Structures are given as structure tokens and as C-alpha cells.
Amino acid sequence: MQSINWKKLQNGSDIRGVALPGVPDEKVNLTPEVAKTLGQSFVIWLSKKVAKPATELTVSVGRDSRLSGLSLMQSLMEGMTSLGCKVYDFAIASTPAMFMSTVTPEFNCDGAIMLTASHLPFNRNGLKFFTSQGGLDKKDITDILELAEANNFTTIAQQKDIEKSDFISVYSDGLVNKIRQAVNHPTNFEQPLKGLKIVVDAGNGAGGFYVDKVLNPLGADTTGSQFLNPDGNFPNHIPNPENKSAMASICQAVIKNQADFGIIFDTDVDRVAAVDHLGKEINRNRLIALISAIVLREHPGSTIVTDSITSDGLTQFIEQDLKGIHHRFKRGYKNVINESIRLNTENKESWLAIETSGHGAMKENYFLDDGAYLATKLLIELAKANLEGKLLTDLIANLREPIESEEFRFKIEIDDFKSYGNQVIEQLKEFATKQADWAVVPNNYEGVRVSCQSPSEDGWFLLRLSLHDPVIPLNIESNVAGGVNIIASRLKEFLTAFESLDLSPFS
């Protein structure tokens, strides 16, 4: 095997790499041979984790639509069977479905692997790992990569056959039954979505199953759904609910087809966004507000954990209108989920952890960030509202949204970017405390968040360090027209002193 920098494959709690050639300055480092070694490494790690010999382990493997997925998956499975592990081949599946195979009685897999790089470009790929306890943590990935680097595996002659299984249908049946039971339609139990037109955009990723296996059996009219066929070229738009072109596409589809609701998934279906009957996005703060309204009706007083860039209007809505608790935490879906789990261990009830990116995890669903499950919760409320002659968005009628919102991302042009970035943040904190109309927000877990209190600004900003990249993102929101520009101008004047910051996004 060629020399591999195994540590470079780690991306937090996942593995990510370049799987296909052809992009300048990007060297392929996730080859079928590497995937085989990673499969062997996971088996050894899992054997220790669950205290079973490799020959008694069962692992499921699935993939999204990426062009490199099939060959990487085959090698990955070969690596695992070479150590005597039983392997299920789920073919194209979703990341949440892979976890569910570890807790579904007829499968009870000891572990699961999803081949995906989420919304990254077509030439990338990666691996997400699960046990019945959930997704692996950063330390677990480090340990697996150390085993791969050591490459000390004892293969066996008698290997088990790889067993193909249509698990996505099993997973989908669970969602179908959940909607039927929860809506409990008085005259049409089997098809509680009959009479509703629901448009889905799968972005040519793995989410197309939701139309045929969930919505159609429930009676929904899915005319106008788009990009359902898996295609790793992603020819229509990036499969990412945060992408403006992608959101514009699903909004237009809802309007064109006069649909009642629109749903858009990312590539591996762990994220989702929605669109109302008017073609307006239910994304970011609006999505968090909507699912919070549902959760807090079911669990009054619960704590909603979000990432750091949520708006002041969302806090007001959760705490004043819904009588819940809003707990902002660090960016990163694992950070948000783990914080919600931690609160529960301290007897502080928290039923929802959700990022503005569309990663939403619920206590009732193993704290799994599952876009299809989140969409299912919204559809239950849509069906109930329809029965009562109401709109789903009535639930967030009181949400105060900012007039302006903008994100700037500044590259740090220095090798030791973390130290430099933290220096910028600390000096900004000092600078902000000296401004008469700015106030540093207390109990902030990431970067520096400042409340801008002058009438011409009436908003806030957050400057933080990116989780993995040499970038400092700046988020600004304002409740008055022109407020973002005023805040940005003051910050530009301050940031100009830092020569290793690329401030071109301001121009």
C-alpha cells in the first residue's frame, strides 16, 4: 500500500477523504485498498468495544449515491469478512437507517458503517460509524486510524458470505407506522396524508426512498417531486439544505405544483429543511422554531439545545411563547447532541438537539440526527393541522425573524491558525466591552457573541473559530434595514489591524 497519512483522514467523528482523481491539488487518499484496511480496523476496534470475537460480529454497510461508493463499499466489506465478520450489504441507504440496523430486533447489528461525505463535492467520500450506543466519537476514530496505520491483521480462510438486504424498506415501514399511529385519522387510518400534495427534493442523493416507501403508502400526492434517482454526479444542485440554489429549487417546485409542503434532504438524509405552501423556506431558525413548538407541546418546559448562531428572536420564541428553555452551545452536530445528552444525565430534561444546518436529533429517537425522522414529525403535525382546517406554520406565527442576516467567512493566512484566531476573538471581546452600545453576551460557549443595542443596529454578531478549517466565520443579524452593514463596518475597522486575516468577504 502506498504511504498513507492516516491522521489526515480524520474529520472530527467521521472519516473523510479524496476518493476520485481529477481535481487539481487534491491527491486521492481514500482508495479501495484504504477502505479494506479501515474495514479490518473497525472490526478489531468493535470486537474490543462489545467484547466479542470478530467471528461473532455482525456489521451492516450502506452508501449514498457517490460515484466512488460501490468500489469502496466492496473493499470495505471484503476487509471485514476477511476477519470472519458477518456483513450485511444494504446498498444505497441513509445514514440514520444504518444506525437503526443496530437497534432493530431482526438485525441487531453490532456495528454499522455508512459511506458518505454528506454534501461535499462528488470526488470526496467518507465513513460514518455506529454502534447501538450511537455514532462514534472523535477518540474512537483516532483509535481506528491507529489500528489501520499498524496494519496488523490476522485473516481467516473460512470467510462468511456477504448478505444483501433491503433494510431501507424496514426502516421506512417504521416511519409509515409512526405517522399512521400518531395522526390516527378518523376515517382513513391507512392513508392519513391523502389529500395533501407533498413535494420531495432528494438532490440525487440517497433520500428518494422517502417518496415511494413513506409518502405514497400514506396516500400523499407526490407529483412534482424531483431529483429522486441516485446520481453521484449531482447534476441538478448540491444536495445540501443550506445551499441557496438547492433551496430555491425546492421552493420553486412547491409553487409550480401548488403543493402543501416541500421537503429537501442532504445526500445521506441526516439533514432536512422544508418549505411551506407559499414556497417560503422552513429552514435554520424557522425549522428549529417549528420542531421546538412540537416538542414543547409534548414535553412542556424542556430545554432545546441549539448551536451558537441561532437568533435572538428564536430565544424569545422558545422561552416566552413556548415556555421552554433555549440553551445555545457550540457549533457541530455532535457537540449539540452530546450537550443535550449531558443535560439529561443531570436531570435537566432536554428532548431536542438541533443545529441551524438541519441536523436535528430527538431524545425519543436515540438522539439520532435523522432528517427523515424530523420530516416525519413535521408531517404528523401537517396532517393534524389539515384535519382541523389550520396551517402547520400557525405554530410559528409569533416567531420574530431578523430583517437582515449575513455570514462572512475570513480565511486565516498563517499556519498556526487556531492560536491566531483565538487571539482575534479575545481582542474583539476586549474591544466590544469598551463600546457604549455593545454588550458581550454572557454564558457563551463559542467565540464572542455581542448584542448591538443602538437603534441603527438592533441586532447581534458572533465571531468564532471554524471547527476544522483556517477560517473565522462572522454571523451578523439585525432587526433594522441597513443594520448589518453598520455592524460590519465597525467590525471591519477593528479587524483591519490583523494582517493575516483575509477580509475580502467584506468587499
VMD Tcl script that draws the C-alpha trace (Angstrom):
set ca {
  {0.00 0.00 0.00}
  {1.24 3.48 -0.83}
  {2.24 5.69 2.08}
  {-0.93 6.99 3.71}
  {-1.27 9.84 6.17}
  {-3.97 8.11 8.21}
  {-4.44 11.02 10.59}
  {-5.37 13.27 7.68}
  {-8.42 11.08 7.03}
  {-9.99 12.09 10.35}
  {-12.69 14.73 10.22}
  {-13.88 15.02 13.79}
  {-16.05 11.98 14.48}
  {-16.03 10.84 10.82}
  {-13.51 9.81 8.19}
  {-13.32 11.91 5.02}
  {-11.01 11.72 2.06}
  {-10.49 12.29 -1.66}
  {-11.78 9.21 -3.47}
  {-11.57 10.20 -7.15}
  {-8.81 11.87 -9.18}
  {-9.22 14.82 -11.48}
  {-9.46 17.80 -9.13}
  {-6.29 19.96 -9.14}
  {-4.24 19.95 -5.92}
  {-6.28 17.08 -4.45}
  {-4.44 13.80 -4.08}
  {-6.55 10.64 -3.80}
  {-6.15 9.21 -0.29}
  {-9.34 7.16 0.14}
  {-8.76 4.21 -2.19}
  {-10.40 0.75 -2.19}
  {-7.24 -0.58 -0.54}
  {-7.52 2.03 2.22}
  {-11.20 1.19 2.64}
  {-10.35 -2.51 3.08}
  {-7.89 -1.67 5.84}
  {-10.44 0.61 7.52}
  {-12.96 -2.25 7.47}
  {-10.47 -4.53 9.19}
  {-9.62 -1.81 11.71}
  {-13.27 -1.25 12.58}
  {-13.78 -4.98 13.19}
  {-10.83 -5.10 15.61}
  {-12.00 -1.93 17.37}
  {-15.60 -3.19 17.55}
  {-14.50 -6.60 18.84}
  {-12.90 -4.90 21.83}
  {-15.81 -2.49 22.27}
  {-18.54 -5.15 22.54}
  {-16.30 -7.92 23.92}
  {-16.96 -10.39 21.11}
  {-14.52 -12.22 18.83}
  {-14.50 -10.93 15.27}
  {-16.07 -14.17 14.03}
  {-19.21 -13.47 16.10}
  {-19.70 -9.87 14.97}
  {-22.38 -8.63 12.56}
  {-21.85 -5.32 10.74}
  {-24.12 -3.58 8.21}
  {-22.78 -1.39 5.40}
  {-24.59 1.16 3.25}
  {-23.69 4.03 0.95}
  {-25.03 7.16 -0.66}
  {-25.01 7.81 -4.41}
  {-21.38 8.85 -4.80}
  {-19.52 7.55 -7.84}
  {-16.78 6.04 -5.69}
  {-19.23 4.38 -3.30}
  {-19.65 0.99 -4.92}
  {-15.95 0.11 -5.21}
  {-15.11 1.49 -1.76}
  {-18.01 -0.40 -0.22}
  {-16.99 -3.69 -1.81}
  {-13.44 -3.36 -0.49}
  {-14.67 -2.30 2.93}
  {-16.87 -5.40 3.18}
  {-14.07 -7.65 1.94}
  {-11.84 -6.30 4.70}
  {-14.39 -7.14 7.36}
  {-15.23 -10.62 6.08}
  {-11.51 -11.40 5.87}
  {-11.51 -11.36 9.68}
  {-14.59 -13.60 9.92}
  {-17.20 -10.90 10.48}
  {-20.76 -11.33 9.14}
  {-21.63 -8.43 6.82}
  {-24.96 -7.10 5.55}
  {-24.92 -5.22 2.24}
  {-27.69 -2.60 2.38}
  {-26.67 -1.00 -0.95}
  {-27.88 2.64 -1.16}
  {-29.20 3.63 2.25}
  {-29.34 6.62 4.58}
  {-27.01 7.37 7.46}
  {-29.85 7.23 10.05}
  {-31.02 3.88 8.66}
  {-27.56 2.45 9.20}
  {-27.72 3.27 12.91}
  {-31.24 1.83 13.14}
  {-29.89 -1.55 11.97}
  {-28.08 -1.79 15.32}
  {-31.33 -1.49 17.32}
  {-33.82 -3.22 15.01}
  {-34.57 -6.65 16.58}
  {-34.40 -8.81 13.45}
  {-30.92 -7.41 12.66}
  {-29.30 -6.27 15.93}
  {-26.04 -5.44 14.18}
  {-23.06 -4.94 16.47}
  {-21.92 -2.07 14.27}
  {-22.78 -0.20 11.09}
  {-20.90 1.86 8.52}
  {-22.25 4.46 6.09}
  {-20.12 5.50 3.13}
  {-20.84 9.18 2.62}
  {-19.22 12.61 2.55}
  {-22.53 14.40 3.07}
  {-22.72 17.49 0.83}
  {-19.03 17.64 -0.11}
  {-18.02 17.61 -3.81}
  {-18.52 14.49 -5.94}
  {-14.87 13.38 -5.71}
  {-14.93 13.08 -1.91}
  {-16.18 10.21 0.21}
  {-16.04 9.12 3.81}
  {-17.18 6.73 6.51}
  {-19.56 7.21 9.43}
  {-19.51 4.50 12.08}
  {-22.17 3.39 14.56}
  {-22.77 1.01 17.42}
  {-26.07 0.59 19.26}
  {-24.89 3.44 21.51}
  {-24.89 5.88 18.57}
  {-22.25 7.47 16.38}
  {-18.61 7.12 17.30}
  {-16.73 9.96 18.98}
  {-13.52 11.64 17.86}
  {-11.35 9.44 20.13}
  {-12.90 6.30 18.62}
  {-11.99 7.43 15.10}
  {-8.44 8.17 16.24}
  {-8.18 4.64 17.66}
  {-9.49 3.06 14.43}
  {-6.97 5.02 12.36}
  {-4.15 3.94 14.65}
  {-5.16 0.31 14.05}
  {-5.16 0.99 10.31}
  {-1.69 2.50 10.45}
  {-0.37 -0.51 12.39}
  {-1.98 -2.80 9.75}
  {-1.57 -5.91 11.90}
  {-4.48 -8.19 11.00}
  {-4.84 -11.96 11.01}
  {-7.18 -13.07 8.24}
  {-9.04 -16.39 8.20}
  {-9.62 -18.91 5.42}
  {-13.31 -19.61 6.11}
  {-14.99 -16.27 5.39}
  {-18.72 -15.65 5.72}
  {-20.72 -14.65 2.64}
  {-21.88 -11.04 2.32}
  {-25.68 -10.98 2.71}
  {-27.71 -8.47 0.71}
  {-30.73 -6.95 2.48}
  {-33.34 -4.30 1.68}
  {-33.11 -2.62 5.06}
  {-34.26 0.79 3.80}
  {-37.74 -0.75 3.39}
  {-37.67 -1.98 7.00}
  {-36.61 1.48 8.16}
  {-39.30 3.16 6.01}
  {-42.03 0.90 7.38}
  {-41.21 2.22 10.84}
  {-41.79 5.80 9.67}
  {-45.03 4.86 7.91}
  {-46.38 3.20 11.04}
  {-45.34 6.15 13.19}
  {-47.35 8.58 11.05}
  {-50.40 6.31 10.97}
  {-50.41 5.83 14.73}
  {-49.73 9.49 15.57}
  {-52.26 11.03 13.18}
  {-54.89 8.34 13.86}
  {-57.06 9.67 11.03}
  {-60.75 9.21 11.98}
  {-61.80 7.89 8.54}
  {-58.60 6.85 6.74}
  {-56.11 5.29 9.13}
  {-54.05 3.67 6.35}
  {-53.64 6.85 4.29}
  {-53.62 9.83 6.69}
  {-51.82 12.03 4.12}
  {-54.47 11.57 1.42}
  {-55.50 14.96 0.02}
  {-52.10 16.51 0.74}
  {-49.61 17.28 -2.02}
  {-46.04 16.88 -0.77}
  {-43.00 17.54 -2.97}
  {-39.62 15.99 -2.14}
  {-36.19 17.02 -3.46}
  {-33.55 14.33 -2.85}
  {-30.80 16.16 -4.75}
  {-29.87 12.85 -6.47}
  {-28.62 11.60 -3.12}
  {-29.97 8.71 -1.04}
  {-33.29 10.29 0.02}
  {-35.50 9.33 -2.92}
  {-36.86 6.34 -0.97}
  {-38.98 8.70 1.12}
  {-41.41 9.21 -1.76}
  {-42.02 5.60 -2.77}
  {-41.64 3.94 0.60}
  {-43.11 6.51 3.01}
  {-45.29 9.15 1.35}
  {-47.03 7.10 -1.35}
  {-48.21 4.33 1.01}
  {-49.67 7.08 3.22}
  {-51.75 8.46 0.35}
  {-49.83 11.67 -0.33}
  {-49.80 13.15 -3.83}
  {-46.08 13.45 -4.58}
  {-46.42 14.90 -8.09}
  {-43.57 17.30 -8.78}
  {-41.02 15.56 -6.56}
  {-37.60 15.91 -8.13}
  {-34.08 14.50 -8.37}
  {-35.08 11.27 -6.64}
  {-32.80 8.97 -8.64}
  {-29.35 8.44 -7.11}
  {-26.66 10.08 -9.25}
  {-23.21 10.73 -7.84}
  {-22.56 13.46 -10.40}
  {-25.18 15.57 -8.56}
  {-26.21 17.11 -11.89}
  {-29.01 19.38 -10.65}
  {-27.79 21.07 -7.49}
  {-25.67 20.38 -4.42}
  {-27.70 18.10 -2.11}
  {-27.50 20.48 0.82}
  {-30.42 22.26 2.53}
  {-28.09 25.16 3.33}
  {-27.27 25.75 -0.34}
  {-29.17 28.72 -1.79}
  {-29.64 27.13 -5.22}
  {-30.93 23.92 -3.67}
  {-33.44 25.76 -1.50}
  {-34.54 27.94 -4.42}
  {-35.15 24.78 -6.44}
  {-37.45 23.12 -3.88}
  {-39.26 26.42 -3.20}
  {-39.96 26.80 -6.92}
  {-41.15 23.17 -7.12}
  {-43.67 23.79 -4.34}
  {-45.01 26.91 -6.05}
  {-45.11 25.32 -9.51}
  {-47.01 22.25 -8.28}
  {-49.21 24.17 -5.81}
  {-48.05 21.78 -3.11}
  {-48.99 21.88 0.55}
  {-45.46 21.13 1.71}
  {-41.92 20.64 0.43}
  {-39.08 18.54 1.85}
  {-35.40 18.64 0.89}
  {-32.75 16.22 2.15}
  {-28.99 16.29 2.08}
  {-27.04 13.47 0.40}
  {-27.22 10.91 3.23}
  {-30.52 12.10 4.77}
  {-29.26 13.09 8.21}
  {-30.30 16.69 7.49}
  {-33.53 18.22 6.22}
  {-35.26 21.51 5.51}
  {-38.85 22.20 4.50}
  {-40.97 24.64 2.50}
  {-44.47 25.88 3.34}
  {-47.45 26.07 0.95}
  {-46.45 29.59 -0.11}
  {-42.98 28.48 -1.17}
  {-41.29 30.03 1.87}
  {-38.34 28.25 3.45}
  {-38.73 26.46 6.77}
  {-35.03 26.33 7.43}
  {-32.48 27.31 10.04}
  {-34.23 29.35 12.80}
  {-37.70 28.68 11.35}
  {-37.14 24.91 11.31}
  {-35.80 24.97 14.87}
  {-38.79 27.04 15.99}
  {-41.27 24.68 14.33}
  {-39.88 21.45 15.74}
  {-39.42 23.19 19.12}
  {-43.12 24.09 19.12}
  {-43.97 20.44 18.54}
  {-41.53 19.15 21.16}
  {-42.53 21.65 23.84}
  {-46.20 20.80 23.38}
  {-45.29 17.16 24.04}
  {-42.73 17.92 26.77}
  {-43.51 21.28 28.44}
  {-40.56 23.13 29.93}
  {-37.93 21.07 28.12}
  {-34.54 22.51 27.17}
  {-33.89 22.98 23.46}
  {-30.16 22.77 22.67}
  {-29.01 24.59 19.52}
  {-25.74 25.71 18.02}
  {-24.28 29.14 18.66}
  {-25.58 31.11 15.66}
  {-29.31 30.96 16.37}
  {-31.15 34.28 16.55}
  {-32.36 36.33 19.48}
  {-35.87 36.05 18.07}
  {-35.69 32.27 18.38}
  {-34.67 32.53 22.04}
  {-37.61 34.85 22.68}
  {-39.99 32.47 20.90}
  {-38.81 29.35 22.76}
  {-38.70 30.96 26.19}
  {-41.57 33.46 26.12}
  {-44.07 31.93 23.70}
  {-43.36 28.22 24.21}
  {-42.27 28.44 27.88}
  {-39.22 26.29 27.24}
  {-35.51 26.84 27.81}
  {-33.14 27.75 24.97}
  {-29.57 26.58 25.52}
  {-27.10 27.77 22.88}
  {-23.97 25.65 22.60}
  {-21.03 25.11 20.25}
  {-21.32 24.52 16.51}
  {-21.01 20.90 15.38}
  {-23.89 18.44 15.45}
  {-22.04 16.05 17.78}
  {-21.38 18.92 20.19}
  {-25.05 19.88 20.26}
  {-26.25 16.27 20.65}
  {-23.74 15.45 23.37}
  {-24.70 18.59 25.29}
  {-28.37 17.59 25.23}
  {-27.47 14.10 26.43}
  {-25.34 15.62 29.20}
  {-28.20 17.81 30.39}
  {-30.45 14.77 30.67}
  {-27.88 12.94 32.81}
  {-28.05 15.94 35.17}
  {-31.86 15.65 35.33}
  {-32.33 18.73 33.13}
  {-34.90 17.47 30.66}
  {-33.86 18.03 27.04}
  {-35.80 16.39 24.20}
  {-34.28 18.17 21.21}
  {-30.77 18.98 19.97}
  {-30.66 20.80 16.64}
  {-28.23 22.80 14.53}
  {-29.15 25.56 12.09}
  {-27.62 23.31 9.40}
  {-30.64 20.98 9.64}
  {-29.07 18.31 11.87}
  {-31.87 17.56 14.34}
  {-31.75 14.82 17.00}
  {-34.53 13.85 19.40}
  {-34.41 12.01 22.70}
  {-37.36 9.86 21.60}
  {-35.29 8.65 18.62}
  {-31.96 7.67 20.21}
  {-30.64 11.24 19.79}
  {-30.04 10.27 16.17}
  {-29.69 13.15 13.72}
  {-32.23 11.82 11.25}
  {-33.61 14.08 8.52}
  {-36.33 11.62 7.55}
  {-37.50 11.27 11.16}
  {-37.60 15.05 11.57}
  {-39.61 15.34 8.33}
  {-41.93 12.64 9.66}
  {-42.59 14.63 12.85}
  {-43.46 17.66 10.73}
  {-45.79 15.64 8.51}
  {-47.69 14.33 11.52}
  {-48.42 17.90 12.56}
  {-49.21 18.89 8.95}
  {-51.82 16.13 8.75}
  {-53.34 17.06 12.11}
  {-53.47 20.75 11.16}
  {-55.11 19.85 7.85}
  {-57.83 17.89 9.67}
  {-58.55 20.97 11.79}
  {-58.50 23.39 8.85}
  {-55.30 25.01 10.09}
  {-51.78 25.57 8.72}
  {-48.66 23.94 10.07}
  {-46.92 27.31 10.12}
  {-49.54 28.63 12.55}
  {-47.27 27.05 15.17}
  {-44.55 29.65 14.48}
  {-46.77 32.67 13.77}
  {-45.20 34.55 16.70}
  {-41.58 33.91 15.73}
  {-39.77 37.23 15.35}
  {-37.34 36.97 12.45}
  {-34.48 39.39 11.71}
  {-34.84 41.79 8.82}
  {-31.24 41.15 7.77}
  {-28.88 38.23 8.26}
  {-25.41 37.68 6.82}
  {-22.44 35.35 7.26}
  {-18.86 36.31 6.37}
  {-16.01 33.77 6.36}
  {-12.47 35.12 6.75}
  {-9.50 32.92 5.89}
  {-6.59 32.92 8.32}
  {-3.43 33.05 6.25}
  {-1.00 31.67 8.80}
  {-0.02 28.10 9.76}
  {-0.87 28.35 13.47}
  {-4.40 29.48 12.64}
  {-6.04 28.33 15.87}
  {-3.82 30.43 18.13}
  {-4.15 33.39 15.79}
  {-7.92 33.03 15.60}
  {-8.29 32.83 19.37}
  {-6.14 35.95 19.68}
  {-8.51 37.82 17.35}
  {-11.52 36.68 19.37}
  {-10.02 37.68 22.71}
  {-9.05 41.13 21.47}
  {-12.50 41.64 19.98}
  {-14.02 40.75 23.33}
  {-11.94 43.47 24.98}
  {-12.80 45.93 22.21}
  {-16.54 45.22 22.49}
  {-16.64 45.82 26.25}
  {-15.40 49.38 25.62}
  {-18.24 50.20 23.21}
  {-21.12 52.02 24.89}
  {-23.79 50.41 22.68}
  {-22.33 46.88 22.54}
  {-22.58 44.23 25.26}
  {-20.77 40.90 25.35}
  {-23.36 38.15 25.82}
  {-22.61 36.06 28.95}
  {-22.61 32.25 29.11}
  {-21.43 31.95 25.53}
  {-19.70 28.67 24.71}
  {-18.05 29.59 21.44}
  {-16.18 32.66 20.22}
  {-17.58 36.03 21.22}
  {-21.25 36.99 20.84}
  {-22.14 40.67 21.15}
  {-25.52 42.35 21.48}
  {-25.66 45.54 19.38}
  {-28.09 47.86 21.11}
  {-28.13 51.12 19.16}
  {-31.37 51.81 17.23}
  {-29.48 51.81 13.93}
  {-28.09 48.32 14.59}
  {-30.56 46.48 16.88}
  {-29.03 43.06 16.47}
  {-26.07 40.88 17.33}
  {-22.92 39.31 15.91}
  {-20.91 36.21 16.66}
  {-17.25 35.76 15.74}
  {-15.94 32.22 16.21}
  {-13.23 29.88 15.02}
  {-14.21 27.19 12.50}
  {-14.20 23.65 13.87}
  {-11.72 22.27 11.34}
  {-10.66 24.92 8.82}
  {-8.37 28.01 8.99}
  {-11.41 30.25 8.90}
  {-13.12 32.70 11.25}
  {-16.84 32.88 10.46}
  {-18.74 36.04 11.39}
  {-22.53 35.94 11.69}
  {-24.49 39.21 11.91}
  {-28.23 39.74 12.32}
  {-30.19 42.98 12.56}
  {-33.81 43.92 13.11}
  {-33.50 47.14 11.09}
  {-32.74 47.73 7.42}
  {-29.07 48.55 6.92}
  {-28.13 47.34 10.39}
  {-25.87 44.53 9.17}
  {-23.79 46.97 7.10}
  {-23.33 49.31 10.05}
  {-22.21 46.49 12.35}
  {-19.95 45.06 9.63}
  {-18.32 48.44 9.03}
  {-17.42 48.80 12.70}
  {-16.01 45.28 12.76}
  {-14.04 45.83 9.57}
  {-12.35 48.83 11.13}
  {-11.33 46.67 14.09}
  {-10.28 43.58 12.08}
  {-8.11 45.55 9.64}
  {-5.35 45.51 12.27}
  {-4.97 41.74 11.83}
  {-2.76 41.36 8.76}
  {-3.15 37.58 8.46}
  {-6.92 37.80 8.05}
  {-8.34 37.86 4.53}
  {-11.10 40.45 4.80}
  {-12.14 40.26 1.14}
  {-15.64 38.91 2.05}
  {-16.39 42.42 3.38}
  {-15.90 43.96 -0.05}
}
mol new
graphics top color blue
foreach p $ca { graphics top sphere $p radius 0.5 }
foreach p [lrange $ca 0 end-1] q [lrange $ca 1 end] { graphics top cylinder $p $q radius 0.2 }
display resetview
